[in-house]
């Protein structure tokens, strides 16, 4: 599954980059966050309540920042397990100067799901994943604006 979006901000690129690579800033925007533990500046683990349709439960998500090019680019890999299922997500973030000052954050996410949740059906999974990702980036966009 492929997802993408753009966030415009009044915040400078360096501040936006700092926020995208700060586990505390990232985790607080995760929908239905149950628990969060920082392992290092590049790794953290979160437990979230997630699912598709009527199938819901806890997922343990392992996050790892695999690329940093301040203040331009970062990449985050996520591997999650729960309810007899697995999810893998690669999130690529690119930050450029904004057209009227500030910055523009372009993001893409490639996700794959396997196990019991995958048997629910691709359209249902796509819709649930899109809702979660949009909730995350709506929250994150608000946090960036508040920091401007």
N, C-alpha and C positions, 0 to 999 in steps of 0.2 A: 504494500500500500504506500502511496506517495502523498505527502502533504507539503504545503508550502505557504508562506505568508510574508508580510512586510509590516514592520512597526516603524513609524516615524516618531522622532523624539526631539525635544529641545535640548536634551542632555548631550554633552560632548562624547565623541567616540570612545575615549579612554574610560569614561565612567560607565558607559553601556557595556564595553568589553569586560570591565571589572565585575559588573553585576552578572553577566552571562557565565562567568567562570567561578562565581562564589557559591559553594554548595548551600549556604544558608539562604541566599536570595532565590536560588532555583527551587529548593525543597519547599519553601513556604508557599509557592504557587501550585504545587502538585495537588490536583483535585482529590478530595477524600483522603488526605494524608493522615495516617494513624500513628506512625512512628518514624523517626529520622535519626541516623547516626553518621557523623563524619568520620571517615577512616583516615583521610589525608587531604591535602589541598586539591587533589585530583580524583578522589574516590569518596563516594558516600552511598549509604544504603537507606532506602525508604520502604516502608510498608504502606500500601494504599489499598483502599476498597475499590474494586473495579469489576467489570464484567460486561457481558453483552446480553441485552434482553433480560430475561428472568434469571439468568445464571450470573450470580454475583458472589464475590468472596475476596479474601485478602491476597494480594500479590506482593512478593518481596522483589524490589527493583534494585539492581546493582548499577550504579552510575559511575562512569569513568571518563574523565576528560582526556582525550588522546592526542589532541593537537591544540597548540596555542601559538598565535601570531599576533601579539598585542599591537595596536588596537583594532586589527583588521578581521581576524578569523579565529574561530574555535570549532572543535568537533567533540561531540559527546556521544558515547556509546552506552546503551542501556540494555541490560539483560534481566528479564524478570521471570519468576516462576510462581505458580499458585494454581490451585484447583485442577491439578492434572494437566496444566497447560504451560506454555512458555511464550514469551514475547521478546523480540529483539528489535531495537530501534537505533538508528544512526541519525543524529541531528547535526546538521551543518549550519553554522551561523557566520554570516558575512556582514561586516559593519562598514559603512561608507559615510562620507560627509553628506549631510542633508542638503537639499536644494536651497533652503532658506536659512541655513545655519543648523546647528544641532547635528543629528545623525540619522541614518537609515539602517535598520537592522533587517536583513533578508535571511529567512531561515527555510530550510528544507528538512523533511524527516522521511526516512524510509523505514517502514515497519513490516515485520512478519510475525505471524501468530501460528502456533501449532498446538496440538492436543485437543482436549475437550471443547475449549472455546471455539477453535477453528471449525468444529463440526456444526456450530450454530448457523453458519452461513455467512458468506463474504459480505453481503450488503449490510447485514445487521452489525457485524464486526466493524466494518468501515464507518458506519454511522456512529457507533459508540466511541471508536477511537478518535474520530473527527471532533466529537463533542468534548472529549477530555483534552485534546490538544488545543482546541480553541479556548477552553476555559483557562488552561495554563497560560497561553500567550496573551489573553485579555488581562489576566492578573499581572503578568510580567510587564506588559506595556504600561499599566497603571503605576507599577512600582518605579519604572524608569522615569515616567513623567513626574512623579512625586520627588524624585531625586534631582530634578533639573533646577 
